[in-house]
Amino acid sequence: MTKTVKFLLRYVLFKKLEQRLLGETIDPGDSAPIHFTKGSVNSLFDLTISNIESLCSKLDFSAYETVGNRLMVFFTVCSISCYKALIEFGIPKDRASELFSEIGWEVYRSLTKPYIYAAKLRHRHPQRQLNFFIKLLCRFPFSKDKNGYQYEVWKESNRICTNWYQCAAHNYVRTLNSPEYLEVFKSSWCKYDFSLPQLLNPKGTYERPHTLSHGDDVCDMKWYSGFSE
């Protein structure tokens, strides 16, 4: 891992770990309580970095055609590594999954801010903002890739629809052959999209009858701003 990547992870991931955990006390139940100080948060971050390097050493990023797909797989590696570090730190699995989901959402929300600003600058109508936002994300980082994301997008009067037939992040988690990691993925990544439309406006909603990570053939996503064009 390059120094630049480590710097960016410290700037983004470490900051979110610190914001969520600093001052927190967690009782594992079978051992002494874990008190999160700046030093212990830093130790947790270092453990996460070690896990990332270990997982990346076994991964061929060249299998993906686009930078966006490589980036999303790398983010998935970071997610699994962070969850694994929480477990290794002595935090019970249920609590670790909950904490990771919260931290992951804060990272995800931060990374979408430029897209939200662009959508609001480009359009005034809420549904057009949401449409533009989703289309920007499809360009990058969720670009089409034979080994990564495969989908179709279309607009309707009151929503934008996306059918996802292949997901780079989900594909990677499957390669780990771990039911535990798949459940963590379902409870975090697969749920973030439900809150995503509300980042543009509080009336935004989302529905997804089927999900790839649950064994379905498609993630059939429908995105509503709450305002018809």
VEXDRENMAR-484501 format. One record per residue (C-alpha): residue number from 1; residue in three letters; chain; y, z, x. Coordinates in Angstrom, 2 decimals, always signed. Example, Ala and Ser with C-alpha at 12.3 -4.5 7.8 and 13.67 -1.06 7.14 Angstrom:
% residues 2
{k=1 r=ALA c=A py=-4.50 pz=+7.80 px=+12.30}
{k=2 r=SER c=A py=-1.06 pz=+7.14 px=+13.67}
% end
This chain:
% residues 229
{k=1 r=MET c=A py=+0.00 pz=+0.00 px=+0.00}
{k=2 r=THR c=A py=+3.39 pz=-0.99 px=+1.40}
{k=3 r=LYS c=A py=+6.27 pz=+1.42 px=+1.97}
{k=4 r=THR c=A py=+8.27 pz=-0.45 px=-0.66}
{k=5 r=VAL c=A py=+5.61 pz=+0.07 px=-3.33}
{k=6 r=LYS c=A py=+5.33 pz=+3.76 px=-2.42}
{k=7 r=PHE c=A py=+9.10 pz=+4.10 px=-2.64}
{k=8 r=LEU c=A py=+9.17 pz=+2.49 px=-6.10}
{k=9 r=LEU c=A py=+6.33 pz=+4.70 px=-7.30}
{k=10 r=ARG c=A py=+8.15 pz=+7.76 px=-6.06}
{k=11 r=TYR c=A py=+11.32 pz=+6.59 px=-7.78}
{k=12 r=VAL c=A py=+9.59 pz=+5.88 px=-11.12}
{k=13 r=LEU c=A py=+6.31 pz=+7.78 px=-11.41}
{k=14 r=PHE c=A py=+7.23 pz=+10.88 px=-9.39}
{k=15 r=LYS c=A py=+10.45 pz=+11.29 px=-11.37}
{k=16 r=LYS c=A py=+8.52 pz=+11.23 px=-14.65}
{k=17 r=LEU c=A py=+5.90 pz=+13.64 px=-13.33}
{k=18 r=GLU c=A py=+8.66 pz=+16.00 px=-12.22}
{k=19 r=GLN c=A py=+10.54 pz=+15.75 px=-15.52}
{k=20 r=ARG c=A py=+7.44 pz=+16.50 px=-17.57}
{k=21 r=LEU c=A py=+5.62 pz=+19.05 px=-15.40}
{k=22 r=LEU c=A py=+8.22 pz=+21.00 px=-13.42}
{k=23 r=GLY c=A py=+8.17 pz=+24.58 px=-14.72}
{k=24 r=GLU c=A py=+5.02 pz=+23.99 px=-16.79}
{k=25 r=THR c=A py=+2.19 pz=+26.53 px=-16.69}
{k=26 r=ILE c=A py=-1.29 pz=+25.37 px=-17.69}
{k=27 r=ASP c=A py=-4.21 pz=+27.74 px=-18.22}
{k=28 r=PRO c=A py=-7.48 pz=+25.99 px=-17.31}
{k=29 r=GLY c=A py=-9.42 pz=+28.78 px=-18.99}
{k=30 r=ASP c=A py=-11.94 pz=+29.39 px=-16.22}
{k=31 r=SER c=A py=-9.55 pz=+29.88 px=-13.30}
{k=32 r=ALA c=A py=-6.03 pz=+31.04 px=-12.46}
{k=33 r=PRO c=A py=-3.13 pz=+29.40 px=-14.34}
{k=34 r=ILE c=A py=-1.57 pz=+26.36 px=-12.71}
{k=35 r=HIS c=A py=+2.19 pz=+26.70 px=-12.17}
{k=36 r=PHE c=A py=+3.98 pz=+23.44 px=-11.50}
{k=37 r=THR c=A py=+6.68 pz=+23.84 px=-8.87}
{k=38 r=LYS c=A py=+8.34 pz=+21.02 px=-6.93}
{k=39 r=GLY c=A py=+5.71 pz=+21.48 px=-4.25}
{k=40 r=SER c=A py=+2.75 pz=+21.23 px=-6.64}
{k=41 r=VAL c=A py=+4.26 pz=+18.20 px=-8.41}
{k=42 r=ASN c=A py=+4.62 pz=+16.57 px=-5.01}
{k=43 r=SER c=A py=+0.98 pz=+17.42 px=-4.20}
{k=44 r=LEU c=A py=-0.10 pz=+15.89 px=-7.51}
{k=45 r=PHE c=A py=+1.87 pz=+12.75 px=-6.71}
{k=46 r=ASP c=A py=+0.30 pz=+12.50 px=-3.25}
{k=47 r=LEU c=A py=-3.15 pz=+12.84 px=-4.83}
{k=48 r=THR c=A py=-2.26 pz=+10.07 px=-7.28}
{k=49 r=ILE c=A py=-1.19 pz=+7.81 px=-4.39}
{k=50 r=SER c=A py=-4.49 pz=+8.50 px=-2.62}
{k=51 r=ASN c=A py=-6.40 pz=+7.54 px=-5.77}
{k=52 r=ILE c=A py=-4.34 pz=+4.36 px=-6.17}
{k=53 r=GLU c=A py=-5.10 pz=+3.29 px=-2.61}
{k=54 r=SER c=A py=-8.81 pz=+3.95 px=-3.13}
{k=55 r=LEU c=A py=-9.00 pz=+1.90 px=-6.34}
{k=56 r=CYS c=A py=-6.84 pz=-0.92 px=-4.97}
{k=57 r=SER c=A py=-9.13 pz=-1.26 px=-1.94}
{k=58 r=LYS c=A py=-11.92 pz=-2.32 px=-4.33}
{k=59 r=LEU c=A py=-9.79 pz=-4.74 px=-6.36}
{k=60 r=ASP c=A py=-9.18 pz=-8.44 px=-5.74}
{k=61 r=PHE c=A py=-5.68 pz=-9.09 px=-7.06}
{k=62 r=SER c=A py=-5.98 pz=-12.77 px=-6.10}
{k=63 r=ALA c=A py=-8.31 pz=-13.22 px=-9.09}
{k=64 r=TYR c=A py=-5.17 pz=-13.24 px=-11.26}
{k=65 r=GLU c=A py=-2.99 pz=-16.34 px=-11.35}
{k=66 r=THR c=A py=+0.32 pz=-14.69 px=-12.22}
{k=67 r=VAL c=A py=+2.44 pz=-11.93 px=-10.75}
{k=68 r=GLY c=A py=+2.76 pz=-10.37 px=-14.20}
{k=69 r=ASN c=A py=-1.00 pz=-9.96 px=-14.60}
{k=70 r=ARG c=A py=-1.33 pz=-8.51 px=-11.11}
{k=71 r=LEU c=A py=+1.47 pz=-6.09 px=-11.90}
{k=72 r=MET c=A py=-0.11 pz=-4.95 px=-15.17}
{k=73 r=VAL c=A py=-3.48 pz=-4.41 px=-13.49}
{k=74 r=PHE c=A py=-1.71 pz=-2.42 px=-10.78}
{k=75 r=PHE c=A py=-0.03 pz=-0.30 px=-13.46}
{k=76 r=THR c=A py=-3.46 pz=+0.30 px=-14.99}
{k=77 r=VAL c=A py=-4.73 pz=+1.43 px=-11.58}
{k=78 r=CYS c=A py=-1.76 pz=+3.81 px=-11.38}
{k=79 r=SER c=A py=-2.57 pz=+5.16 px=-14.84}
{k=80 r=ILE c=A py=-6.21 pz=+5.88 px=-14.10}
{k=81 r=SER c=A py=-5.23 pz=+7.35 px=-10.72}
{k=82 r=CYS c=A py=-2.69 pz=+9.69 px=-12.29}
{k=83 r=TYR c=A py=-5.16 pz=+10.89 px=-14.92}
{k=84 r=LYS c=A py=-7.81 pz=+11.37 px=-12.23}
{k=85 r=ALA c=A py=-5.35 pz=+13.37 px=-10.12}
{k=86 r=LEU c=A py=-4.57 pz=+15.67 px=-13.05}
{k=87 r=ILE c=A py=-8.30 pz=+16.36 px=-13.44}
{k=88 r=GLU c=A py=-8.72 pz=+16.93 px=-9.71}
{k=89 r=PHE c=A py=-5.78 pz=+19.32 px=-9.85}
{k=90 r=GLY c=A py=-7.81 pz=+21.53 px=-12.19}
{k=91 r=ILE c=A py=-6.32 pz=+20.55 px=-15.55}
{k=92 r=PRO c=A py=-8.84 pz=+20.36 px=-18.44}
{k=93 r=LYS c=A py=-9.66 pz=+16.80 px=-19.52}
{k=94 r=ASP c=A py=-8.16 pz=+17.04 px=-23.01}
{k=95 r=ARG c=A py=-4.90 pz=+18.44 px=-21.65}
{k=96 r=ALA c=A py=-4.87 pz=+15.93 px=-18.79}
{k=97 r=SER c=A py=-5.26 pz=+13.05 px=-21.25}
{k=98 r=GLU c=A py=-2.42 pz=+14.40 px=-23.38}
{k=99 r=LEU c=A py=-0.11 pz=+14.90 px=-20.40}
{k=100 r=PHE c=A py=-0.89 pz=+11.50 px=-18.95}
{k=101 r=SER c=A py=-0.22 pz=+9.82 px=-22.29}
{k=102 r=GLU c=A py=+3.22 pz=+11.47 px=-22.47}
{k=103 r=ILE c=A py=+4.10 pz=+10.62 px=-18.86}
{k=104 r=GLY c=A py=+2.80 pz=+7.06 px=-19.22}
{k=105 r=TRP c=A py=+4.94 pz=+6.51 px=-22.30}
{k=106 r=GLU c=A py=+8.07 pz=+7.64 px=-20.48}
{k=107 r=VAL c=A py=+7.31 pz=+5.21 px=-17.63}
{k=108 r=TYR c=A py=+6.60 pz=+2.40 px=-20.11}
{k=109 r=ARG c=A py=+9.79 pz=+3.08 px=-22.04}
{k=110 r=SER c=A py=+11.86 pz=+3.02 px=-18.86}
{k=111 r=LEU c=A py=+10.38 pz=-0.30 px=-17.80}
{k=112 r=THR c=A py=+11.22 pz=-1.94 px=-21.15}
{k=113 r=LYS c=A py=+14.91 pz=-0.99 px=-21.08}
{k=114 r=PRO c=A py=+16.11 pz=-4.24 px=-19.45}
{k=115 r=TYR c=A py=+14.28 pz=-6.25 px=-22.14}
{k=116 r=ILE c=A py=+15.84 pz=-4.18 px=-24.91}
{k=117 r=TYR c=A py=+19.33 pz=-4.64 px=-23.49}
{k=118 r=ALA c=A py=+18.76 pz=-8.39 px=-23.16}
{k=119 r=ALA c=A py=+17.50 pz=-8.66 px=-26.75}
{k=120 r=LYS c=A py=+20.48 pz=-6.77 px=-28.14}
{k=121 r=LEU c=A py=+22.91 pz=-8.85 px=-26.12}
{k=122 r=ARG c=A py=+21.29 pz=-12.11 px=-27.22}
{k=123 r=HIS c=A py=+21.01 pz=-11.38 px=-30.97}
{k=124 r=ARG c=A py=+22.66 pz=-9.21 px=-33.61}
{k=125 r=HIS c=A py=+19.99 pz=-9.49 px=-36.31}
{k=126 r=PRO c=A py=+17.30 pz=-6.80 px=-35.82}
{k=127 r=GLN c=A py=+14.34 pz=-9.09 px=-36.46}
{k=128 r=ARG c=A py=+15.67 pz=-11.71 px=-34.06}
{k=129 r=GLN c=A py=+16.18 pz=-8.97 px=-31.48}
{k=130 r=LEU c=A py=+12.55 pz=-7.89 px=-31.92}
{k=131 r=ASN c=A py=+11.32 pz=-11.50 px=-31.77}
{k=132 r=PHE c=A py=+13.26 pz=-12.13 px=-28.57}
{k=133 r=PHE c=A py=+12.05 pz=-8.84 px=-27.08}
{k=134 r=ILE c=A py=+8.38 pz=-9.71 px=-27.68}
{k=135 r=LYS c=A py=+8.84 pz=-13.25 px=-26.35}
{k=136 r=LEU c=A py=+10.46 pz=-11.92 px=-23.16}
{k=137 r=LEU c=A py=+7.53 pz=-9.59 px=-22.60}
{k=138 r=CYS c=A py=+5.14 pz=-12.49 px=-23.09}
{k=139 r=ARG c=A py=+6.95 pz=-14.44 px=-20.38}
{k=140 r=PHE c=A py=+6.75 pz=-11.48 px=-18.02}
{k=141 r=PRO c=A py=+4.73 pz=-9.44 px=-17.37}
{k=142 r=PHE c=A py=+2.27 pz=-10.42 px=-20.13}
{k=143 r=SER c=A py=+2.07 pz=-14.06 px=-19.03}
{k=144 r=LYS c=A py=-1.04 pz=-16.08 px=-19.80}
{k=145 r=ASP c=A py=-3.76 pz=-16.01 px=-17.17}
{k=146 r=LYS c=A py=-7.34 pz=-17.26 px=-17.31}
{k=147 r=ASN c=A py=-8.62 pz=-13.88 px=-16.06}
{k=148 r=GLY c=A py=-5.90 pz=-11.84 px=-17.72}
{k=149 r=TYR c=A py=-3.82 pz=-12.13 px=-20.86}
{k=150 r=GLN c=A py=-4.73 pz=-14.73 px=-23.48}
{k=151 r=TYR c=A py=-2.83 pz=-14.80 px=-26.77}
{k=152 r=GLU c=A py=-0.89 pz=-16.76 px=-29.37}
{k=153 r=VAL c=A py=+2.52 pz=-15.96 px=-30.85}
{k=154 r=TRP c=A py=+4.19 pz=-17.08 px=-34.08}
{k=155 r=LYS c=A py=+7.11 pz=-16.04 px=-36.27}
{k=156 r=GLU c=A py=+7.25 pz=-15.30 px=-39.98}
{k=157 r=SER c=A py=+10.30 pz=-14.41 px=-42.09}
{k=158 r=ASN c=A py=+9.94 pz=-10.65 px=-41.76}
{k=159 r=ARG c=A py=+7.89 pz=-10.24 px=-38.59}
{k=160 r=ILE c=A py=+6.64 pz=-11.67 px=-35.33}
{k=161 r=CYS c=A py=+2.87 pz=-11.92 px=-34.91}
{k=162 r=THR c=A py=+0.74 pz=-11.90 px=-31.77}
{k=163 r=ASN c=A py=-3.02 pz=-12.29 px=-31.50}
{k=164 r=TRP c=A py=-4.36 pz=-11.10 px=-28.15}
{k=165 r=TYR c=A py=-7.81 pz=-12.40 px=-27.26}
{k=166 r=GLN c=A py=-7.90 pz=-11.04 px=-23.73}
{k=167 r=CYS c=A py=-6.05 pz=-8.15 px=-22.04}
{k=168 r=ALA c=A py=-5.83 pz=-7.81 px=-18.26}
{k=169 r=ALA c=A py=-5.40 pz=-4.02 px=-18.42}
{k=170 r=HIS c=A py=-8.34 pz=-3.56 px=-20.79}
{k=171 r=ASN c=A py=-10.52 pz=-5.91 px=-18.73}
{k=172 r=TYR c=A py=-9.86 pz=-3.85 px=-15.63}
{k=173 r=VAL c=A py=-10.67 pz=-0.53 px=-17.29}
{k=174 r=ARG c=A py=-13.98 pz=-2.02 px=-18.50}
{k=175 r=THR c=A py=-14.92 pz=-2.86 px=-14.90}
{k=176 r=LEU c=A py=-14.81 pz=+0.87 px=-14.06}
{k=177 r=ASN c=A py=-17.82 pz=+1.47 px=-16.35}
{k=178 r=SER c=A py=-16.39 pz=+4.82 px=-17.43}
{k=179 r=PRO c=A py=-16.36 pz=+5.82 px=-21.13}
{k=180 r=GLU c=A py=-13.94 pz=+8.60 px=-20.15}
{k=181 r=TYR c=A py=-11.37 pz=+6.23 px=-18.66}
{k=182 r=LEU c=A py=-11.73 pz=+3.87 px=-21.61}
{k=183 r=GLU c=A py=-10.98 pz=+6.72 px=-24.03}
{k=184 r=VAL c=A py=-7.92 pz=+7.68 px=-21.99}
{k=185 r=PHE c=A py=-6.79 pz=+4.04 px=-22.10}
{k=186 r=LYS c=A py=-7.25 pz=+3.95 px=-25.89}
{k=187 r=SER c=A py=-5.24 pz=+7.14 px=-26.36}
{k=188 r=SER c=A py=-2.35 pz=+5.98 px=-24.19}
{k=189 r=TRP c=A py=-1.86 pz=+2.26 px=-23.54}
{k=190 r=CYS c=A py=-3.33 pz=+1.20 px=-26.86}
{k=191 r=LYS c=A py=-0.99 pz=+3.51 px=-28.78}
{k=192 r=TYR c=A py=+2.30 pz=+2.82 px=-27.03}
{k=193 r=ASP c=A py=+2.93 pz=-0.36 px=-29.01}
{k=194 r=PHE c=A py=+3.22 pz=+1.61 px=-32.25}
{k=195 r=SER c=A py=+6.44 pz=+3.20 px=-30.97}
{k=196 r=LEU c=A py=+7.79 pz=+0.12 px=-29.18}
{k=197 r=PRO c=A py=+9.66 pz=-1.50 px=-32.15}
{k=198 r=GLN c=A py=+11.56 pz=+1.74 px=-32.77}
{k=199 r=LEU c=A py=+13.13 pz=+1.49 px=-29.33}
{k=200 r=LEU c=A py=+15.19 pz=-1.37 px=-30.76}
{k=201 r=ASN c=A py=+15.94 pz=+0.25 px=-34.13}
{k=202 r=PRO c=A py=+14.57 pz=+3.26 px=-36.06}
{k=203 r=LYS c=A py=+13.23 pz=+1.10 px=-38.92}
{k=204 r=GLY c=A py=+10.95 pz=-0.89 px=-36.62}
{k=205 r=THR c=A py=+7.22 pz=-0.70 px=-37.36}
{k=206 r=TYR c=A py=+3.98 pz=-2.11 px=-35.99}
{k=207 r=GLU c=A py=+0.48 pz=-2.67 px=-37.28}
{k=208 r=ARG c=A py=-2.77 pz=-3.69 px=-35.60}
{k=209 r=PRO c=A py=-5.90 pz=-3.87 px=-37.78}
{k=210 r=HIS c=A py=-8.18 pz=-4.70 px=-34.84}
{k=211 r=THR c=A py=-8.22 pz=-3.70 px=-31.16}
{k=212 r=LEU c=A py=-10.03 pz=-5.13 px=-28.14}
{k=213 r=SER c=A py=-10.67 pz=-1.71 px=-26.63}
{k=214 r=HIS c=A py=-12.47 pz=-0.66 px=-29.82}
{k=215 r=GLY c=A py=-14.86 pz=-3.60 px=-29.48}
{k=216 r=ASP c=A py=-13.03 pz=-6.07 px=-31.73}
{k=217 r=ASP c=A py=-12.50 pz=-9.72 px=-30.79}
{k=218 r=VAL c=A py=-8.72 pz=-9.53 px=-31.07}
{k=219 r=CYS c=A py=-5.69 pz=-7.26 px=-31.03}
{k=220 r=ASP c=A py=-3.91 pz=-8.73 px=-34.07}
{k=221 r=MET c=A py=-0.44 pz=-7.29 px=-33.74}
{k=222 r=LYS c=A py=+2.34 pz=-7.54 px=-36.33}
{k=223 r=TRP c=A py=+5.85 pz=-6.45 px=-35.36}
{k=224 r=TYR c=A py=+8.48 pz=-5.62 px=-38.03}
{k=225 r=SER c=A py=+12.14 pz=-4.76 px=-37.57}
{k=226 r=GLY c=A py=+12.48 pz=-3.65 px=-41.20}
{k=227 r=PHE c=A py=+15.01 pz=-6.45 px=-41.84}
{k=228 r=SER c=A py=+13.96 pz=-9.91 px=-43.06}
{k=229 r=GLU c=A py=+15.76 pz=-12.94 px=-41.62}
% end
